[in-house]
Amino acid sequence: MTNDDSLPPRRRAPQLDWPRLSLWLGLFALLGPALWNGFPIVFFDTAGYIKRVLDWDLEPGRSFFYGLFLFVTSGGWFSFWGPVLAQAAATLWLIHLLLRVQGVGIRDWPLRQVTGIVAVGLSALTGISWYVAQLMPDILLPLLVLCFWLLSFRWDDLDWRERACVAAIGLLALMSHMSSMALAGGLVLTIAVAKGLDRWRGWGLNPRILPAAVLLALSVVAMPTLHMALIGKPGFTPGGPVFIFGRLVQDGLAQRYLADHCPDPTIKLCAYKDSLPATADDFIWHKNSPFVAIGGWDSAGPELSRLVAGIVATYPGAFLSTALAATADQIAMVQTGDGLDEWQDVTRWVFRALMPEGQNQAFTTARQQQKQTTQALFDGLNMVHVPVAHLSGLGLILVVLWGLRTGRRDLAALALFVLIALIGNAFINGALSNPHDRYQSRIVWLATLVVGMAGMLASQSMARRR
């Protein structure tokens, strides 16, 4: 007979670290479009952000500070995987924090594992990964909403390091696009109203106004100050009135105003009142536009600012009604893939002429530049993304009602906070610019996240009752 003591000890099968594996899967899911593409996704505007650092100058609608972010995180243009990795890590971490402070989980599963599963789910059901994996500041706008919620409503649940990191992400978002500043102003007002209602009704939310207000104030002071110190030009990222006037052209109010007030020797655009294009994009970006004829970005701004003020004063009712209609249109426009085709002419030139050869080769051979980001691809994705987005928006209202009925006022407040952010974003980008799918699709995944969290919390509650 064989003596069992003489046998070598049986080796245990290696145990998978599921929480860590889930986090990595979540990170890869958020980077999915870039991994599939073989290079981060680019947009027409990507070139403008890169050139802010190359030219060391300002340009309308292109933040100098997001250009610096691209430069630093890419290691001085060494690898453009750096920026999207940073965006993915920030997104995953803020989702993890939100799940933790709201007490969301799955029975017997570590929170890291839940975070990874949520990230994979969001990547499959929404367009989040197409913004995380893109060399654009679009993903920072929804992250700003999460930062303001965490700092204002969940301050006591964070340690000082977490507060500092959340604040840093929020400040980057504020400095990366003027629409983030505009949305932040509305969210600070929302927090102030919530604080007043909380005191009146005794809900126990105890929101803090100061953290978000200080971040916003810091960005308002820092942007023009740093522009002056670094570039020699004080002020904010230029271009706002031009985008508003473009929307007024698209809605016909600009044509109406010019018909009523021309001829006028102080209005250069009078010479082109009968040849204004039909869309804002054609007015702002077409090389043969009247906007270019009267000076373009270099000198047409003051006239367009004056015309915007005149249109608002002359037709206040029409301006308001068209603004509300544009906001409603923007809320409904949530398709993934807006503008992500291969025709990125300026971006192609920047990589070919100004970037290191290795980066240009990686960019040129990517699927996007090989015409594989087709409309058919996005049509397939949007068969899922669009209905999920619309149902999630409606679901926020149900979460508010469910949270109030079950005593989860914190969850109801979160759903209402996100709903206000969605509406505010639609107004800022729809009414003050002009509606595009990417403006709303970049933020609507927050609604899916909150509705999914509510579902998990409801499941936890039912499990406890059983």
Secondary structure, 3 states (H helix, E strand, C coil): CCCHHHCCCCCCCCCCCHHHHHHHHHHHHHCHHHHHHCCCECCCCHHHHHHHHHHCCCECCECHHHHHHHHHHCCCCCCCHHHHHHHHHHHHHHHHHHHHHCCCCCCCCCHHHHHHHHHHHHHHHCCHHHHHCECCHHHHHHHHHHHHHHHHHCHHHCCHHHHHHHHHHHHHHHHHCHHHHHHHHHHHHHHHHHHHHHHHHCCCCCCCCHHHHHHHHHHHHHHHHHHHHHCCCCCCCCCHHHHHHHHHHHCCHHHHHHHHHCCCCCCHHHHHCCCCCCCHHHHHHCCCCHHHHCCHHHHCHHHHHHHHHHHHHHCHHHHHHHHHHHHHHHHHCCCCCCCCCCCCHHHHHHHHHHCCHHHHHHHHCCCHHHCCCCHHHHHHHHHHHHHHHHHHHHHHHHHHHHHHHHCCHHHHHHHHHHHHHHHHHHHHHHHCCCCCHHHHHCCCHHHHHHHHHHHHHHHHHHHHHC
